Amino acid sequence: MKRYKVRILPSAYEDLRHARTWYRQHSPILPKRFSQQVNLSVQRVRENPFAHTIRYKEVRIANLNVFPYALHYLVTESTVVIIAIHHTAISPEKWIDRL
């Protein structure tokens, strides 16, 4: 099976930073656990990007297993482009201009 490259947009890194900051305010161990879950999801998406259906436009969503967050990503010929890491309660309209 083909393994895709992963490109995480700076805005998605900013999403990750904001989430980690929020979790840090509630527990010193939660930011690390959150990052681990994000990394696991990135690896799963890298290995099988088509496992998740298109939810809007060409964007696919991979939910994290433990936290209420999801990776929002596009698939190109050889790359998975992660455009957002958002709480599942946030509507895509709030950041759709990233496309």
C-alpha positions in Angstrom: 0.0 0.0 0.0 1.3 3.5 -0.9 2.4 5.6 2.0 1.6 9.3 1.5 3.6 12.3 2.6 2.0 14.5 5.1 2.0 18.3 5.0 0.6 20.1 8.0 -0.3 23.7 7.3 0.9 26.4 9.7 -2.8 27.1 10.6 -3.2 23.5 11.7 -0.1 23.7 13.8 -1.7 26.8 15.4 -4.9 24.8 16.0 -2.8 22.2 17.8 -1.0 24.8 19.9 -4.3 26.3 21.0 -5.8 23.0 21.9 -2.7 22.0 23.9 -2.8 25.3 25.7 -6.5 24.7 26.7 -5.7 21.2 27.9 -2.6 22.4 29.9 -5.0 24.7 31.9 -6.9 21.6 33.0 -4.1 19.0 33.6 -0.4 18.9 33.1 -0.6 15.5 31.4 -3.4 16.2 28.9 -1.3 18.2 26.3 1.1 15.3 25.8 -1.8 12.7 25.5 -3.5 15.0 23.1 -0.4 15.3 20.9 0.0 11.5 21.0 -3.5 11.1 19.7 -2.9 13.6 17.0 0.3 11.8 16.0 -1.6 8.5 15.9 -4.3 10.0 13.7 -1.7 11.5 11.3 0.0 8.1 11.0 -3.4 6.4 10.2 -4.2 9.0 7.6 -0.8 8.7 6.1 -1.2 5.0 5.7 -4.8 5.0 4.4 -6.0 8.5 3.5 -9.1 7.2 1.7 -10.4 5.5 4.8 -12.4 8.6 5.6 -15.2 9.9 3.4 -15.3 13.4 1.9 -17.4 15.5 4.2 -17.5 18.8 2.4 -15.8 20.1 -0.8 -12.8 17.8 -1.0 -12.1 17.7 2.7 -12.0 14.4 4.7 -12.2 14.2 8.5 -10.4 11.8 10.7 -11.7 11.9 14.3 -9.2 11.4 17.2 -10.0 8.3 19.3 -9.9 9.9 22.7 -10.3 13.6 22.3 -13.3 15.4 20.7 -11.0 16.7 17.9 -10.6 15.8 14.2 -8.0 16.2 11.5 -9.5 18.0 8.4 -7.4 17.1 5.4 -7.2 17.0 1.6 -5.5 14.2 -0.4 -3.4 15.1 -3.5 -1.6 12.7 -5.7 1.1 11.9 -3.2 0.4 14.1 -0.2 -2.1 14.4 2.6 -2.5 18.1 3.5 -3.8 18.7 7.0 -5.6 22.0 6.9 -7.1 22.0 10.4 -7.2 20.3 13.8 -10.5 21.3 15.3 -12.9 20.4 18.0 -15.7 18.4 16.6 -18.3 21.0 17.8 -16.7 23.8 15.6 -18.5 24.3 12.3 -16.2 24.2 9.2 -17.7 27.6 8.1 -15.5 29.1 10.8 -12.3 28.2 8.9 -13.3 27.1 5.4 -11.3 30.0 3.9 -8.2 28.0 4.5 -9.1 26.1 1.4 
